[in-house]
Amino acid sequence: MVDNGVFATTAQVQQKVGVNASATANVEAYINEYINQAEFVICAMTRYDWITNYASLTNIAKGILRNAASCLAAIDVINYDSNGFFLLSQAESRINVLRDIALRDISILRKGETKTFLGIV
């Protein structure tokens, strides 16, 4: 199987999940689905179809999308099975950090002046 997400790759998600990831959830088939779900959420939250317009985006926009999507997908991997973490609080801390990063990136993409800067509007 190959990566089928537009914004992020399996390897980028696995890096964000870290070494304590569940072997069950940290596989390409699941991660591909989590990436796809993250992409749809990002498009809905920003009210812009980044997927269709991805080829025309700047590298800056692609980097922000990659970071947000990989964080959201990593949260799903951890949430699927957090038993690989020594303490539940470790999983919760990682999820909180990933969520904060994703929300920051999505807020950047939502702003009109950012879209102008990225050449979207």
HELIX and SHEET records of a PDB file:
HELIX    1   1 THR A   10  VAL A   17  1                                   8    
HELIX    2   2 GLU A   28  THR A   46  1                                  19    
HELIX    3   3 TYR A   54  SER A   56  5                                   3    
HELIX    4   4 ASN A   59  TYR A   80  1                                  22    
HELIX    5   5 LEU A   88  ARG A  110  1                                  23    
HELIX    6   6 GLY A  112  PHE A  117  1                                   6    
END                                                                             
